[in-house]
Amino acid sequence: MMPLSEVRAQADDQRCAAGPATLPAELAGWTSRHPIMAAGAASGTRAAPLEIETAADATLRPTSEMRYVTSPEKPGDAASYGGLFAFTVQHAGTYRVALGAGAWIDVLSGTKAIASTAHGHGPDCSGIRKIVDFALEPGSYILQVAGSGKPALPLMIARAP
């Protein structure tokens, strides 16, 4: 008997065979990702900058190498991956963090985690598994990723309409 996760994955593959979903305007950059290496500590985030509305294929680090800014609520096990990324917000508003796979995320201002305002899924057949919204003011932030089951993670930060 096939595990339920495999049955669902096969059904998704069949449903999505016609092609990728149409993405909302703020996530249009999802299909043009550039590579980025996650920082393993806050001191390295300048070398791991994310641009708003520009998607990335992030290479994460083994959890054992991570020095998180603040302890993630769900850090994952020893076989998981994580990373830190810097980004800057120019205008106050709601910003969406889109992920292509399961992982725990925190948006940090200094060492303080910002509470999320909404959670959801990306459009079917888009490759976006998870979207988390945050109300942000202008300033510098760190995106902290933890508990990823894989060492690579597509991600993007976009301003919500």
N, C-alpha and C positions, 0 to 999 in steps of 0.2 A: 504494500500500500504506500502511495506517495504522500510525503508530509504536506500538510495544508499550505505551508508557505510556498512549496514548489508548485502546487496546483494553482495558487493565486498568481504566481509569477508567470506561469504559462498562459493563463487567461489574460493577464495584462499584455503579454507579448502579442497574442492574437488580436486583441482589441486595438493595439497601437500599431499594427502592421501597416495601416493606411498612411502613417506618417506622424510627425510630432504635432503636439497641440499648438494652437495659436496662443501666444503669451500676451498678457497685458503689457501696455506700453512701458511701464516702469521696469519690467523684467525682460525686455527685448534683448538685452545684452547677454542673456543666459547662454545662448548658443555660440557665442564667440569668446570663449574663456582663454585666459593666459595662465601659464604656470607660475606658481609662487611657493616658496618654502616657508613653512611656519617657523616662528621663533620658539625656542624652548624656555625662554625666560623674558621677563618684561624688558630687560636691558637690550634685547635683540629685536624688538618690534619695529624699530625704524627700518630694519632690513626686510620687514614683512608688511609693507603698506598695502592696504586695500583702497581702491577708489570707488566712490559711490557710483552705482549703476554700471560697474564693470565687473563681470564675472571672472572667477579664478578657478583653476584646478589646483587645489592646495595639496602639497605633500606634507603630511603630518609626521609627528615624532612619536616614538614609543612612549607610553605613559611613564615608564621608569626614568626617562630623560627629562620629563617636564618639571618645571618649577613654576607652578601656577601663581598668578598674582594673588588670588584668593582661592580657597578650597572650593572646587566645583561641587555642587549638590550631588551630582552623579558622575564621579570621576572615571568610572569604568574599572575593569579588572586589569591585571598585569599585562594581558595580551592586547589591550586596546591602545588607541593613539589619540593624540591631542595636539594643540598648537595655539599660539598667540599671534594676533594680527593687529596692526594699528590702523585706525581710520579717523578722518576728520569730518565733522558736520559743519557746513557753512550756514545753514538755515534751519531754524526750529521746525519740527514736524514729526510725523510718524515715519519711522524707518523700518524696513522689512529685511530680515536676514533669511535668505533662502539657502537651503542645504539640499544636496543631491542624494544624501544617505542619512541614516540615523546617527545622531550624536547629540550631546548635551552642549548648549551654548549659554554663555553669559556675556552681556555687554557691560563693560566696566568703565566708570569714570574714576580715575585714580585707582583706589582699591575697593571702591563701593560698586556692588552690582546694581544695575538699573532693573527695576521690575518690568517684566513684559506686560504688554497690554492686550495681546491676542495671539492665538496659535492656530495654525491651519495647515492644510496640504496645498501643494502646487496643483496646477491644472493637470488632469489626467493626460498621460502620454507626454508630459513636458520634461521629465527627468528631475523635476523638483519634488522632493519627498516631503519637506517640512518648511513652513514659513512661520517666523516668530516676529511680531511687531514690538517696537519700543518707541516711546515718546522721548525725543532727544532735543536738547538745546545745542546751540553752536558750541563747538569745542572738540577736544581730542578724546578718543575712546580706544579701548582695547576690546577686540572680539576674542573671547576665550572659548576654545573648542575642547571638549573632553569626551571620553567614552566612545570614540568611533571604533567600529569593528574592523575598519580597513585603513591602510596608511595613506589613502588618497580620498579627497573630499571636494566635489564641486561646491562652490559657495558664491554668494553675491549679497551685497547690501544695496538696497534701493529705497528711495523716498517714495512713500505711498502717495497716491493721488489725493 
